[in-house]
Structures are given as C-alpha cells and as structure tokens.
Amino acid sequence: MKYLMLVYGNQEKWDAIPAEQWPEALAKQEAFNTRYRETGELLGAYGLADAVMARLVRREGGAPAVTDGPYLETKEYVASLYVLDVDSQERAEQIAADMPWADEAPVEVWPVLHESA
C-alpha cells in the first residue's frame, strides 16, 4: 500500500540552522533517501520551495484566477513530501520515525486511498 509522508517547516526554522551544520543535515537526509530507495519502499522524495512561492489556482467564470498561497495561513507549511510503497501502516510509521528531522518535528503519515496514473 502507498503512503504519503509530510514534513513541515518554515523559513525561520531553516534560517536558525547554522550554515556549517547544513552539509551534515543534508547528508543524513540523502542517506535516508538512498536507504529506502534501495529497499524499493521510497518511490519519491520531493523538497518544496518556500511558502512565498506557492500559488492558489481557482477557476472563476471559466478562466483561471491565480493568487498567492499557500491555502492555509499557518506558521509552518509542507516543506517536503515522500511517497512510500510498503506492506503496512506500521512499516510506514517505522520509516517516518527514521526520518532525520523526526526528532525535531513530527512527520505526518497518510494512507493513499486512490491512485490514478
């Protein structure tokens, strides 16, 4: 079954990490990605742009209407998303707990109920 893992953050949080710590943090994240990609359980990992880059698109009178996003006004926003293909929700939760950032912020795990190519 497929699961979506969501990691939350914000620019203030990223800016608080000293520049000399970024290489180690990124190496840990890449090791995580590699480990689960090699097991076949990680189908994709995507880091998102800062929230100021998000756009909301609606259709008004048949024409697109684009405004600044994100949709919800919150301090934190979805910073990264991961798509897993695992045997159980328990396995998805184990992988989420292994996420390098999970000791600082929770990782949301959502079952994917419908899939379309």
PASEBA-1860 file (N, C-alpha, C; in nm, 3 decimals):
! residues 117
1> MKYLMLVY> 0.084/-0.117/0.000/0.000/0.000/0.000/0.089/0.124/0.000 ~ 0.039/0.228/-0.060/0.116/0.352/-0.067/0.077/0.445/0.047 ~ 0.179/0.521/0.092/0.162/0.619/0.199/0.234/0.746/0.159 ~ 0.179/0.858/0.204/0.239/0.988/0.184/0.294/1.033/0.319 ~ 0.421/1.071/0.323/0.480/1.129/0.444/0.499/1.278/0.418 ~ 0.456/1.358/0.514/0.469/1.503/0.503/0.558/1.555/0.615 ~ 0.653/1.639/0.577/0.742/1.704/0.671/0.710/1.853/0.668 ~ 0.693/1.913/0.784/0.658/2.054/0.794/0.778/2.137/0.836
9> GNQEKWDA> 0.777/2.263/0.800/0.884/2.354/0.839/0.846/2.495/0.805 ~ 0.942/2.585/0.816/0.923/2.722/0.773/1.060/2.786/0.757 ~ 1.065/2.897/0.690/1.192/2.961/0.661/1.266/3.000/0.787 ~ 1.193/3.044/0.888/1.255/3.082/1.016/1.330/2.962/1.076 ~ 1.269/2.845/1.069/1.333/2.724/1.121/1.460/2.692/1.044 ~ 1.453/2.700/0.910/1.570/2.667/0.827/1.682/2.770/0.851 ~ 1.644/2.898/0.865/1.744/3.003/0.887/1.813/2.989/1.023 ~ 1.747/2.923/1.120/1.805/2.906/1.253/1.915/2.799/1.255
17> IPAEQWPE> 1.925/2.719/1.151/2.028/2.616/1.144/2.157/2.681/1.096 ~ 2.264/2.673/1.175/2.390/2.734/1.133/2.439/2.677/0.999 ~ 2.496/2.762/0.917/2.540/2.723/0.782/2.634/2.603/0.785 ~ 2.720/2.595/0.887/2.816/2.484/0.892/2.749/2.350/0.924 ~ 2.623/2.351/0.971/2.552/2.227/1.000/2.475/2.172/0.881 ~ 2.452/2.255/0.779/2.374/2.211/0.663/2.434/2.092/0.589 ~ 2.564/2.089/0.562/2.617/1.972/0.489/2.589/1.840/0.561 ~ 2.605/1.836/0.693/2.578/1.713/0.768/2.429/1.678/0.765
25> ALAKQEAF> 2.344/1.780/0.781/2.199/1.756/0.778/2.155/1.703/0.643 ~ 2.206/1.761/0.537/2.169/1.716/0.403/2.224/1.576/0.374 ~ 2.343/1.546/0.425/2.400/1.412/0.407/2.314/1.307/0.478 ~ 2.266/1.339/0.597/2.178/1.245/0.670/2.049/1.223/0.592 ~ 1.996/1.330/0.536/1.872/1.317/0.461/1.893/1.234/0.335 ~ 2.004/1.257/0.267/2.032/1.180/0.145/2.056/1.033/0.178 ~ 2.119/1.005/0.293/2.139/0.865/0.335/2.005/0.798/0.361 ~ 1.914/0.870/0.424/1.778/0.819/0.446/1.712/0.788/0.312
33> NTRYRETG> 1.717/0.885/0.220/1.654/0.867/0.089/1.714/0.746/0.016 ~ 1.845/0.735/0.018/1.913/0.625/-0.051/1.875/0.491/0.009 ~ 1.877/0.483/0.142/1.846/0.357/0.212/1.710/0.304/0.170 ~ 1.607/0.389/0.172/1.472/0.341/0.143/1.442/0.334/-0.007 ~ 1.515/0.410/-0.088/1.501/0.393/-0.233/1.556/0.256/-0.272 ~ 1.670/0.217/-0.210/1.732/0.088/-0.243/1.646/-0.030/-0.198 ~ 1.566/-0.015/-0.091/1.476/-0.123/-0.050/1.352/-0.129/-0.138 ~ 1.331/-0.025/-0.220/1.212/-0.018/-0.304/1.092/0.042/-0.233
41> ELLGAYGL> 1.109/0.085/-0.107/0.997/0.139/-0.031/0.975/0.288/-0.054 ~ 1.077/0.360/-0.095/1.065/0.503/-0.124/1.049/0.521/-0.274 ~ 0.933/0.565/-0.314/0.906/0.587/-0.457/0.948/0.725/-0.503 ~ 0.943/0.823/-0.411/0.981/0.958/-0.447/0.995/1.044/-0.325 ~ 1.087/1.140/-0.330/1.109/1.236/-0.223/1.119/1.374/-0.287 ~ 1.041/1.468/-0.237/1.032/1.598/-0.301/1.042/1.709/-0.198 ~ 1.141/1.795/-0.210/1.152/1.913/-0.126/1.081/2.028/-0.196 ~ 0.999/2.097/-0.123/0.920/2.205/-0.182/0.985/2.341/-0.160
49> ADAVMARL> 0.952/2.435/-0.246/1.002/2.571/-0.234/0.941/2.637/-0.111 ~ 0.995/2.751/-0.073/0.942/2.828/0.038/0.797/2.866/0.009 ~ 0.719/2.883/0.115/0.576/2.911/0.102/0.547/3.036/0.019 ~ 0.639/3.132/0.015/0.613/3.252/-0.064/0.604/3.221/-0.213 ~ 0.650/3.104/-0.254/0.644/3.064/-0.395/0.514/2.992/-0.430 ~ 0.435/2.954/-0.329/0.311/2.880/-0.353/0.206/2.971/-0.418 ~ 0.125/2.912/-0.502/0.017/2.984/-0.568/-0.111/2.904/-0.555 ~ -0.222/2.976/-0.544/-0.354/2.914/-0.542/-0.419/2.940/-0.677
57> VRREGGAP> -0.472/2.837/-0.735/-0.536/2.849/-0.867/-0.682/2.809/-0.852 ~ -0.769/2.898/-0.892/-0.913/2.872/-0.895/-0.963/2.901/-1.036 ~ -1.079/2.851/-1.062/-1.142/2.884/-1.190/-1.261/2.975/-1.160 ~ -1.258/3.093/-1.217/-1.366/3.190/-1.198/-1.421/3.227/-1.334 ~ -1.546/3.189/-1.358/-1.609/3.218/-1.486/-1.538/3.151/-1.602 ~ -1.481/3.034/-1.579/-1.414/2.960/-1.684/-1.268/2.998/-1.705 ~ -1.221/3.103/-1.640/-1.082/3.146/-1.654/-1.006/3.121/-1.524 ~ -0.878/3.090/-1.535/-0.801/3.068/-1.413/-0.779/3.200/-1.338
65> AVTDGPYL> -0.788/3.191/-1.206/-0.758/3.305/-1.119/-0.647/3.258/-1.026 ~ -0.532/3.324/-1.033/-0.415/3.284/-0.956/-0.386/3.389/-0.850 ~ -0.372/3.343/-0.725/-0.337/3.431/-0.614/-0.222/3.370/-0.536 ~ -0.161/3.450/-0.451/-0.054/3.400/-0.367/-0.108/3.293/-0.272 ~ -0.025/3.195/-0.242/-0.060/3.089/-0.148/0.032/3.097/-0.030 ~ 0.038/3.001/0.053/-0.036/2.875/0.046/-0.182/2.893/0.089 ~ -0.258/2.787/0.076/-0.401/2.792/0.104/-0.428/2.829/0.249 ~ -0.358/2.764/0.342/-0.377/2.792/0.484/-0.271/2.890/0.533
73> ETKEYVAS> -0.312/2.986/0.610/-0.219/3.082/0.671/-0.171/3.022/0.803 ~ -0.057/2.957/0.801/-0.002/2.894/0.920/0.145/2.930/0.932 ~ 0.200/2.911/1.052/0.342/2.938/1.072/0.426/2.837/0.995 ~ 0.386/2.710/1.000/0.460/2.606/0.929/0.379/2.560/0.809 ~ 0.448/2.505/0.712/0.386/2.460/0.589/0.454/2.331/0.545 ~ 0.394/2.262/0.449/0.453/2.140/0.397/0.584/2.176/0.329 ~ 0.693/2.121/0.380/0.825/2.152/0.326/0.876/2.041/0.234 ~ 0.838/1.917/0.265/0.880/1.802/0.184/0.771/1.698/0.186
81> LYVLDVDS> 0.767/1.619/0.081/0.675/1.507/0.079/0.745/1.385/0.022 ~ 0.704/1.270/0.071/0.764/1.142/0.034/0.652/1.046/0.001 ~ 0.671/0.965/-0.101/0.574/0.862/-0.137/0.639/0.727/-0.110 ~ 0.572/0.649/-0.024/0.622/0.517/0.013/0.532/0.409/-0.045 ~ 0.587/0.293/-0.068/0.511/0.174/-0.104/0.558/0.064/-0.011 ~ 0.478/0.036/0.093/0.517/-0.057/0.198/0.404/-0.155/0.224 ~ 0.434/-0.258/0.303/0.337/-0.363/0.331/0.231/-0.324/0.434 ~ 0.261/-0.227/0.520/0.166/-0.196/0.627/0.184/-0.052/0.675
89> QERAEQIA> 0.082/-0.004/0.747/0.094/0.128/0.806/0.203/0.128/0.912 ~ 0.218/0.017/0.982/0.324/0.008/1.082/0.460/0.031/1.018 ~ 0.484/-0.026/0.900/0.612/-0.006/0.832/0.628/0.139/0.790 ~ 0.522/0.202/0.741/0.528/0.344/0.704/0.565/0.429/0.826 ~ 0.508/0.396/0.941/0.538/0.469/1.063/0.682/0.447/1.108 ~ 0.734/0.326/1.090/0.874/0.298/1.123/0.968/0.384/1.038 ~ 0.938/0.392/0.909/1.021/0.473/0.819/1.010/0.620/0.857 ~ 0.888/0.667/0.889/0.869/0.807/0.930/0.951/0.838/1.056
97> ADMPWADE> 0.956/0.744/1.149/1.032/0.765/1.273/1.182/0.769/1.247 ~ 1.226/0.710/1.136/1.367/0.708/1.099/1.410/0.836/1.025 ~ 1.314/0.919/0.989/1.343/1.045/0.919/1.438/1.129/1.004 ~ 1.546/1.181/0.946/1.641/1.260/1.025/1.579/1.377/1.101 ~ 1.475/1.437/1.053/1.414/1.553/1.119/1.309/1.513/1.222 ~ 1.275/1.384/1.233/1.165/1.341/1.320/1.191/1.366/1.468 ~ 1.316/1.386/1.506/1.344/1.417/1.645/1.317/1.565/1.678 ~ 1.296/1.647/1.576/1.269/1.789/1.597/1.127/1.830/1.563
105> APVEVWPV> 1.064/1.755/1.473/0.928/1.788/1.430/0.860/1.659/1.383 ~ 0.729/1.650/1.405/0.659/1.528/1.364/0.655/1.513/1.212 ~ 0.642/1.389/1.170/0.625/1.355/1.028/0.484/1.297/1.016 ~ 0.403/1.355/0.929/0.267/1.305/0.909/0.269/1.189/0.811 ~ 0.190/1.086/0.840/0.179/0.969/0.753/0.032/0.954/0.713 ~ 0.009/0.956/0.582/-0.126/0.944/0.528/-0.135/0.824/0.434 ~ -0.231/0.734/0.455/-0.255/0.629/0.356/-0.306/0.691/0.226 ~ -0.259/0.641/0.113/-0.309/0.684/-0.018/-0.423/0.589/-0.054
113> LHESA> -0.545/0.641/-0.062/-0.661/0.554/-0.085/-0.693/0.534/-0.231 ~ -0.659/0.632/-0.314/-0.690/0.622/-0.456/-0.567/0.662/-0.536 ~ -0.543/0.591/-0.644/-0.428/0.620/-0.728/-0.472/0.625/-0.873 ~ -0.421/0.721/-0.945/-0.451/0.734/-1.087/-0.322/0.775/-1.158 ~ -0.297/0.716/-1.270/-0.176/0.748/-1.344/-0.195/0.868/-1.431
END
